[in-house]
Amino acid sequence: MPLDPYALLDPRHTALLIMECQEGIVGGGGKLGMLSQAVARHGTIEHVARLLGAARKAGVRVVHCTMSRRPDGGGAATNCLLLAATARRGMGLTPGSPQHAIVAPLAPADDDLVLTRFHGLTPFHGTELDPILRNLGVHTVVVAGVSVNIGITGMTLEAVNAGYQVVIPRDAVTGTPDDYVEAVFEHTLRLLATIMSTEDVARVWASPRPAAPPAPDPDASPHPPPAPSASAPSHPDRSIR
């Protein structure tokens, strides 16, 4: 049964989660060259900014999910190739550093939430994200940012496991290489989330919900009374017998 997008994206019960759109990851100073190139090539930040503006205007809660590292790397695991590689590169994601900052077009507003993590691959792991969303009455999360390779896919899996509905605006996320991203959407993400475009999500948030058709009158007869027969008398027989 198709989901009602107005119910699915009801601003009162929806949060926009923006994943790792930080200078040291997707910005010009980032050390993940292929990813930052894909972000620039697809205009991902522009699409996320469009989504962000629509969310704020509609009163949708915005959560920036960031990655952090201590200068000495303390507390960060290196138990897989990705984490070990990022540790060796010294990505400089120290809180307060230029690399840690969220890119300027998506800079947090006063009403936004910013949640960071020093460990793990996704923001649902080891952070307050889940209880905060539940306290806010959130039922649906709209996921944007990077990357489809691990972070977006992992966050989607964890959100589904936690009982949330997930919406992914296709043009507001990216990864590398392009054909792999397409395969992940085709074979994994479309099975877990509702895939829309940024414009479709923004349109729902900007538009009033269409009026429902009037409910049927429970007292109304489902069938009209039969028309009188042409051969039947129109008045009682009053003849004297």
C-alpha positions, -999 to +999 in steps of 0.1 A: +000+000+000+016+034-010+025+056+019+008+090+022+037+115+018+019+141+039+015+117+068+050+103+063+066+138+063+044+155+088+066+183+102+054+177+137+069+142+137+098+144+112+135+153+117+161+161+090+194+143+098+224+158+080+254+134+080+290+146+082+288+176+059+320+190+074+349+209+058+373+181+066+351+155+048+333+172+019+348+207+019+377+220-001+401+211+027+389+176+030+412+146+027+386+123+011+393+135-024+371+112-044+341+118-020+345+156-021+348+155-059+315+135-061+298+160-038+309+188-060+300+170-092+265+161-081+258+194-064+250+175-032+255+205-008+232+226-029+205+200-027+210+196+011+208+234+015+175+234-004+162+206+019+175+225+050+157+257+040+124+239+034+127+220+067+133+252+087+104+269+070+081+241+078+092+237+114+109+204+109+136+197+135+172+197+121+200+176+135+236+179+122+254+146+129+292+152+129+323+132+133+350+143+158+385+132+167+408+142+195+442+156+185+459+125+199+433+102+184+423+089+218+391+070+221+387+064+183+389+028+172+410+016+143+395-018+140+387-017+103+404-005+072+383+027+069+389+039+105+426+030+103+430+049+070+413+080+083+435+079+115+467+077+094+456+106+072+450+128+103+417+143+091+419+171+117+383+168+129+391+183+163+361+201+177+365+238+171+389+233+141+382+246+106+381+210+094+354+200+120+331+229+110+299+222+091+302+237+055+290+273+053+259+267+032+246+244+059+257+263+089+236+254+120+209+278+131+201+285+167+172+260+166+193+232+151+208+204+171+244+194+166+254+159+178+289+146+174+306+113+180+342+102+187+336+065+179+318+044+154+306+048+119+271+061+123+253+087+145+229+063+162+258+044+178+269+057+212+251+091+210+219+106+223+204+108+189+177+081+194+164+093+228+164+129+216+143+120+186+119+100+207+116+129+232+107+152+203+080+128+191+098+120+158+085+091+137+102+098+104+138+107+097+149+123+064+185+114+058+209+136+038+247+140+035+275+115+031+283+088+023+261+062+007+291+038+009+288+035+047+274+063+068+241+069+050+235+031+046+244+024+082+222+052+096+193+040+075+197+004+089+199+016+125+169+040+121+148+011+107+160-012+135+149+015+160+114+017+145+117+049+125+104+055+090+132+066+067+131+090+037+162+095+015+161+124-010+182+107-037+199+139-048+208+150-013+232+121-006+262+107-025+291+083-024+317+068-047+319+056-073+287+065-090+278+031-103+283+016-069+259+042-054+233+033-079+237-004-071+233+003-033+200+022-040+187-005-063+195-035-042+195-022-006+183+013+002+150+012-017+141-019+003+146+001+036+135+036+029+112+057+008+133+073-020+122+107-031+138+138-046+147+170-027+121+189-046+094+163-038+102+165-001+103+203-001+070+204-020+053+183+007+066+205+035+056+236+017+021+225+007-010+221+029-022+186+031-050+181+005-084+181+019-099+146+024-131+138+006-162+143+027-172+113+048-204+096+038-236+104+057-242+073+079-280+081+079-282+083+041-298+054+024-273+036+002-299+031-025-326+057-037-362+046-032-377+029-062-397+051-086-435+043-086-446+019-113-464+035-142-491+009-140-497+012-103-525+035-091-513+068-077-540+066-049-557+039-029-587+021-044-617+037-028-644+019-048-675+007-029-679-030-031 
